[in-house]
Amino acid sequence: MLDVAAAPSPAKDADGRRRRSQDSRARIVQAMLELVHAGETSPPAELVADRAKVGLRTVFRHFNDMDSLYREMSAVIGAELQDVIAQPFKAGDWRGRVLELVQRRASAYERIAPFRRAADVHRLRSQVLEADHARFAALARDILRRELPAEAARDKARFEALDMLLSFEAWARLRRDQGLSAKRTVEALELAVAALIAGFDAP
C-alpha cells in the first residue's frame, strides 16, 4: 500500500527547488565578486561556474545576459557603500566634514576599486553599469553639496574642482598611475581639498 504521508508533496518539492536555485544564484554572484576582486575584469562563465561549484548551464540559466549578473553584483557593492555613507561625521564644522569625506571615500574606493575597474571595461556596453555609474556620481555630488555652505556650493569652479578631487577617478589616478600608497593618496587629496576650501569666505 502506498504511504501517502511519506511521499513528498509537490509544494515541498517546489520549495526545495526554489531554495537550491537561490543558493546557486548566491554562489554565482559571490564567485563573480571574488574573481573580480582578484583582478579578473571579465571572468568567463566557465571560470565563474568552476568557482561557484555549479554547472556551466546553471550559470547561463540564472543569467541570460551579463547585465542581469551585473545588477546582482551592484546590489552587493551598493550595500557595502551604504555602510560607509551611513557613518556619522565627527567634525562639527563644514570644513572638517569635507576633509572627512576624503578619508571616508578612500575607505570605500579601496573596497570597490576592483569592481569599478571591471565595470569601466564594460560600461559602454551595459545600460545597467552606465546607470549605476551615473547614480553613484550624482550621489557623491549630492553629499558634497549637502556638506558645503550654500555660498560655497554656488561657487561652480571650486565645487567642480572639489567634486573631481573627491571622485573615484582622482583616487585611482593617484593609486595606480602615480603609484601612491593609500596613506599617501589620502594625504595628497587632503592637501588639495584643504587648499580649495580655505578660499571660501563662509565660516
C-alpha positions as CSV (number, residue, x, y, z in Angstrom):
1,M,0.0,0.0,0.0
2,L,1.3,3.5,-0.9
3,D,2.3,5.5,2.1
4,V,0.9,8.9,1.1
5,A,2.1,10.6,4.3
6,A,5.7,9.6,3.5
7,A,5.6,10.8,-0.1
8,P,7.0,14.3,-0.7
9,S,4.3,16.9,-1.5
10,P,4.5,19.0,-4.7
11,A,4.7,22.1,-2.5
12,K,7.7,20.8,-0.6
13,D,9.4,19.8,-3.9
14,A,8.8,23.3,-5.2
15,D,10.2,24.9,-2.0
16,G,13.3,22.7,-2.2
17,R,13.9,23.5,-5.9
18,R,13.5,27.2,-5.1
19,R,16.0,27.1,-2.2
20,R,18.5,25.3,-4.3
21,S,18.0,27.8,-7.1
22,Q,18.5,30.7,-4.7
23,D,21.6,29.1,-3.3
24,S,23.1,28.6,-6.7
25,R,22.4,32.2,-7.7
26,A,24.0,33.5,-4.5
27,R,27.1,31.3,-5.1
28,I,27.4,32.5,-8.7
29,V,27.2,36.2,-7.6
30,Q,29.8,35.6,-4.8
31,A,32.1,33.7,-7.3
32,M,31.9,36.6,-9.7
33,L,32.7,39.1,-7.0
34,E,35.6,37.1,-5.8
35,L,37.0,36.8,-9.3
36,V,36.7,40.5,-10.0
37,H,38.3,41.3,-6.7
38,A,41.2,39.0,-7.6
39,G,41.7,41.1,-10.8
40,E,39.6,39.3,-13.4
41,T,37.9,42.2,-15.2
42,S,35.9,39.9,-17.5
43,P,35.6,36.5,-15.8
44,P,34.4,33.9,-18.3
45,A,31.3,31.9,-17.5
46,E,33.4,28.7,-17.2
47,L,35.6,30.3,-14.5
48,V,32.5,31.5,-12.6
49,A,30.9,28.1,-12.8
50,D,34.1,26.4,-11.5
51,R,34.5,28.9,-8.6
52,A,30.8,28.6,-7.7
53,K,30.9,24.8,-8.0
54,V,27.9,24.8,-10.3
55,G,27.4,23.6,-13.8
56,L,28.0,25.9,-16.7
57,R,24.4,25.5,-17.8
58,T,23.4,26.7,-14.3
59,V,25.3,29.9,-14.8
60,F,23.5,30.6,-18.1
61,R,20.2,29.5,-16.7
62,H,20.4,32.1,-13.9
63,F,21.8,34.9,-16.0
64,N,20.6,35.1,-19.6
65,D,22.8,38.1,-20.2
66,M,25.7,39.7,-18.3
67,D,23.6,42.8,-17.3
68,S,21.5,40.6,-15.0
69,L,24.7,39.5,-13.2
70,Y,26.0,43.0,-13.1
71,R,22.7,44.0,-11.5
72,E,23.1,41.4,-8.8
73,M,26.7,42.4,-8.2
74,S,25.8,46.1,-8.0
75,A,23.3,45.4,-5.2
76,V,26.1,43.7,-3.2
77,I,28.5,46.6,-3.8
78,G,25.8,49.2,-3.1
79,A,25.1,47.6,0.3
80,E,28.8,47.9,1.2
81,L,28.9,51.5,0.2
82,Q,25.8,52.3,2.3
83,D,27.7,51.2,5.4
84,V,30.3,53.9,4.6
85,I,27.7,56.6,3.7
86,A,25.7,55.9,6.9
87,Q,28.7,56.7,9.2
88,P,28.2,59.9,11.2
89,F,30.7,62.7,10.7
90,K,33.0,63.5,13.6
91,A,33.8,67.1,12.7
92,G,31.4,69.8,13.9
93,D,32.2,72.4,11.1
94,W,31.7,72.1,7.4
95,R,35.4,72.3,6.5
96,G,36.2,69.4,8.8
97,R,33.3,67.3,7.3
98,V,34.5,67.9,3.8
99,L,38.0,66.8,4.8
100,E,36.5,63.8,6.4
101,L,35.0,62.9,3.0
102,V,38.5,62.2,1.7
103,Q,39.1,59.5,4.3
104,R,35.6,58.1,4.1
105,R,35.7,57.8,0.4
106,A,39.2,56.4,0.5
107,S,37.9,53.5,2.5
108,A,35.0,52.9,0.1
109,Y,37.2,53.3,-3.0
110,E,39.7,50.7,-1.7
111,R,36.9,48.2,-1.3
112,I,35.2,48.8,-4.6
113,A,38.2,49.5,-6.8
114,P,38.4,46.1,-8.5
115,F,34.7,46.2,-9.3
116,R,34.9,49.7,-10.6
117,R,37.8,48.8,-12.9
118,A,35.8,45.8,-14.2
119,A,32.7,47.9,-14.6
120,D,34.6,50.6,-16.5
121,V,35.7,48.0,-19.0
122,H,32.1,47.0,-19.8
123,R,30.2,50.3,-19.0
124,L,29.8,51.5,-22.6
125,R,28.1,48.2,-23.5
126,S,25.9,47.9,-20.4
127,Q,23.0,50.1,-19.6
128,V,23.0,48.7,-16.0
129,L,26.6,49.7,-15.4
130,E,26.1,53.1,-17.1
131,A,23.1,53.8,-14.9
132,D,25.0,52.7,-11.8
133,H,27.9,55.0,-12.7
134,A,25.6,58.0,-13.2
135,R,23.8,57.2,-9.9
136,F,27.0,56.9,-7.9
137,A,28.4,60.2,-9.4
138,A,25.1,62.0,-8.6
139,L,25.1,60.7,-5.0
140,A,28.7,61.8,-4.4
141,R,27.9,65.3,-5.7
142,D,24.7,65.5,-3.5
143,I,26.7,64.5,-0.4
144,L,29.3,67.1,-1.1
145,R,26.7,69.8,-1.8
146,R,24.9,69.0,1.4
147,E,28.0,69.5,3.5
148,L,29.0,72.8,1.9
149,P,27.6,76.2,2.9
150,A,25.2,77.5,0.2
151,E,27.6,80.2,-0.8
152,A,30.4,77.7,-1.3
153,A,28.2,75.3,-3.2
154,R,27.3,78.1,-5.6
155,D,31.0,78.7,-6.5
156,K,30.8,76.4,-9.5
157,A,34.5,76.3,-10.4
158,R,35.5,75.4,-6.8
159,F,32.6,73.0,-6.4
160,E,33.5,71.1,-9.6
161,A,37.2,71.0,-8.5
162,L,36.2,69.6,-5.1
163,D,33.9,67.0,-6.8
164,M,36.8,65.9,-9.0
165,L,39.2,65.6,-6.1
166,L,36.8,63.5,-4.2
167,S,36.0,61.2,-7.1
168,F,37.0,57.6,-7.7
169,E,38.8,58.7,-10.8
170,A,41.2,61.0,-8.8
171,W,41.7,58.3,-6.3
172,A,42.5,55.7,-8.9
173,R,44.9,58.0,-10.8
174,L,47.0,58.6,-7.6
175,R,46.9,55.0,-6.5
176,R,47.6,53.2,-9.8
177,D,49.0,55.7,-12.3
178,Q,51.2,57.6,-9.9
179,G,51.9,54.7,-7.6
180,L,51.0,56.2,-4.3
181,S,50.1,54.1,-1.3
182,A,46.6,54.5,0.2
183,K,48.0,56.6,3.0
184,R,49.9,58.9,0.7
185,T,46.9,59.3,-1.6
186,V,44.8,60.4,1.3
187,E,47.5,62.9,2.3
188,A,47.7,64.3,-1.3
189,L,43.9,64.7,-1.6
190,E,43.5,66.2,1.8
191,L,46.2,68.8,1.0
192,A,44.4,69.7,-2.3
193,V,40.9,69.8,-0.7
194,A,42.1,71.9,2.2
195,A,43.7,74.4,-0.1
196,L,40.4,74.8,-2.1
197,I,38.1,75.1,0.9
198,A,40.4,77.6,2.6
199,G,39.5,80.1,-0.1
200,F,35.8,80.1,0.8
201,D,34.7,83.1,2.9
202,A,31.9,81.1,4.6
203,P,32.5,80.4,8.3
